[in-house]
Amino acid sequence: MRRLKIILTMGIAASALFSCSDANNKADGYGNFEATEITVSSEASGKLLTFKVNEGDQIAKGKILGVIDTTQLYLKKEQLIAAKNTVFSKSYNVLSQRKVLLEQLKIAETEKNRVENLIKDKAATQKQLDDVNGQINVIKQQIKSVETQNSPIINEIKGLEIQIKQLDDLIKKCIVINPVTGTVLSKYAEPGEITAYGRPLYKIADLSRMELRVFVSETQLANIKIGQQVTIKVDSGNTMKSSNGKVSWIASEAEFTPKIIQTKEERINLVYAVKIMVENDGSLKIGMPAEMIIGNVQ
């Protein structure tokens, strides 16, 4: 009888220990890994002359990956430059007249200063000063008249310069430049194809840091805050691989429990979405399921 009691006592203790261990290992949240995916689209229309992109490539930000044919844009730019030079030649005579008048104005103003000094020494008359001032006024009127004649030409030149800048911008957009450092997830175009403005060329994402989106209940919300370190576990063969993560975002509003939580008791509750930033050693993939444990950070 005594031996039976000992066995029962040991069984109860083992059961309690197992239950306690189970409770300690239970995850506080379940979710899947995400990454910010960027679809890079064409900013111009034309033939894709070169396009050096393959799925799985690690590409640095700012790297040139392809070129769209710019022949027609270049020819249009040359045509506008020629038109601008023609307009310049038409305005040359008018501009030359203005330059001569400005020199005359400079001489007249110098003469005015000389006469004013002579008047102070009583070596010149007021009439001489009035004559110089009249000459200055006439020259200024002539300059204004010349500038009025030149105004349409100047406006025409400015319009051509704006069109040239627009073409420079279009030519620049014919160069496919990678916007972010990351890994190519999908490729949608090949060299030699005709592309169009807005057509997707490839999809890229930075996989060096992944985001795990999990859902926690209202009771768990008090135990988690932005910047907090948590433990992340993912399947690794027959075991669970652990790593550290950092809470980067917590939803401000509750939502209905997502489908990834299966039990009926949990499905009827409202939960809060939480994002956890995790450094990727290369083993984490987009969509991979994982568990979050608050505390027990390694």
KARAJO-V435056 format. One record per backbone hydrogen bond with DSSP energy under -1.0 kcal/mol. CO is the residue of the C=O (numbers start at 1). NH is the residue of the N-H. E is the energy in kcal/mol with one decimal. If there is no record, write none. Layout:
CO,NH,E + CO,NH,E
This chain:
1,5,-1.9 + 2,6,-1.9 + 3,7,-2.1 + 4,8,-2.4 + 5,9,-2.5 + 6,10,-2.6 + 7,11,-2.3 + 8,12,-2.5 + 9,13,-2.2 + 10,14,-2.4 + 11,15,-2.5 + 12,16,-2.4 + 13,17,-2.6 + 14,18,-2.7 + 15,19,-2.4 + 16,20,-2.5 + 17,21,-2.6 + 18,22,-2.7 + 19,23,-2.3 + 20,24,-2.4 + 21,25,-1.9 + 29,292,-2.8 + 31,290,-2.4 + 32,213,-2.1 + 33,287,-2.8 + 34,211,-2.6 + 38,204,-2.7 + 40,201,-3.2 + 40,202,-1.5 + 42,198,-3.4 + 46,195,-3.0 + 47,49,-1.2 + 47,69,-2.7 + 48,192,-3.8 + 50,67,-1.5 + 51,53,-1.3 + 54,57,-2.1 + 57,184,-2.4 + 59,182,-2.2 + 60,63,-1.4 + 63,178,-2.7 + 65,52,-3.2 + 66,176,-2.6 + 67,49,-1.7 + 67,50,-1.3 + 70,74,-2.6 + 71,75,-2.3 + 72,76,-2.0 + 73,77,-2.1 + 74,78,-2.2 + 75,79,-1.9 + 76,80,-1.9 + 77,81,-2.2 + 78,82,-2.0 + 79,83,-1.9 + 80,84,-2.3 + 81,85,-2.2 + 82,86,-1.8 + 83,87,-2.0 + 84,88,-2.1 + 85,89,-2.0 + 86,90,-1.6 + 87,91,-1.7 + 91,95,-2.5 + 92,96,-2.2 + 93,97,-2.1 + 94,98,-1.9 + 95,99,-2.0 + 96,100,-2.1 + 97,101,-2.3 + 98,102,-2.2 + 99,103,-1.6 + 100,104,-2.1 + 101,105,-2.5 + 102,106,-1.9 + 103,107,-2.0 + 104,108,-2.4 + 105,109,-2.3 + 106,110,-1.7 + 107,111,-2.3 + 108,112,-2.1 + 109,113,-2.0 + 110,114,-1.9 + 111,115,-2.5 + 112,116,-2.5 + 113,117,-1.8 + 114,118,-2.0 + 115,119,-2.4 + 116,120,-1.6 + 117,121,-1.3 + 118,123,-3.7 + 119,122,-1.6 + 125,129,-1.2 + 126,130,-2.5 + 127,131,-2.4 + 128,132,-1.8 + 129,133,-2.5 + 130,134,-2.3 + 131,135,-2.0 + 132,136,-2.2 + 133,137,-2.2 + 134,138,-1.9 + 135,139,-2.1 + 136,140,-2.2 + 137,141,-2.0 + 138,142,-2.0 + 139,143,-2.3 + 140,144,-2.3 + 141,145,-2.0 + 142,146,-2.2 + 143,147,-2.5 + 144,148,-1.9 + 145,149,-1.9 + 146,150,-1.7 + 147,151,-1.1 + 150,154,-2.5 + 151,155,-2.5 + 152,156,-2.1 + 153,157,-2.3 + 154,158,-2.4 + 155,159,-2.2 + 156,160,-2.0 + 157,161,-2.3 + 158,162,-2.1 + 159,163,-1.8 + 160,164,-2.1 + 161,165,-2.1 + 162,166,-2.1 + 163,167,-1.9 + 164,168,-2.2 + 165,169,-2.1 + 166,170,-2.1 + 167,171,-2.6 + 168,172,-2.2 + 169,173,-1.8 + 171,174,-1.1 + 172,175,-1.5 + 174,68,-2.8 + 176,65,-3.2 + 176,66,-1.1 + 178,62,-3.2 + 182,59,-2.8 + 183,205,-1.8 + 184,56,-2.6 + 186,203,-2.6 + 190,193,-1.7 + 193,48,-3.1 + 195,46,-2.1 + 196,199,-2.3 + 199,42,-2.7 + 201,188,-3.1 + 202,40,-2.7 + 203,185,-2.9 + 203,186,-1.3 + 204,38,-3.3 + 205,183,-3.2 + 208,280,-2.9 + 210,278,-3.0 + 211,34,-3.6 + 212,276,-2.0 + 213,32,-1.1 + 214,274,-2.9 + 216,272,-3.0 + 217,221,-1.2 + 220,223,-1.7 + 221,224,-1.4 + 225,228,-1.9 + 228,247,-2.6 + 230,245,-2.5 + 231,293,-2.9 + 232,243,-2.3 + 233,291,-2.6 + 234,241,-3.3 + 236,239,-1.6 + 239,236,-2.7 + 241,234,-2.3 + 243,232,-3.4 + 245,230,-2.5 + 246,277,-3.3 + 247,227,-3.0 + 249,275,-2.6 + 255,271,-3.1 + 258,261,-1.5 + 263,267,-1.9 + 264,268,-1.2 + 266,269,-1.2 + 269,257,-1.4 + 271,255,-2.7 + 272,216,-2.5 + 273,251,-2.9 + 274,214,-2.8 + 275,248,-2.6 + 275,249,-1.4 + 276,212,-2.9 + 277,246,-2.3 + 278,210,-2.8 + 285,288,-1.8 + 288,33,-2.1 + 290,31,-2.1 + 291,233,-2.4 + 292,28,-2.9 + 292,29,-1.2 + 293,231,-2.7
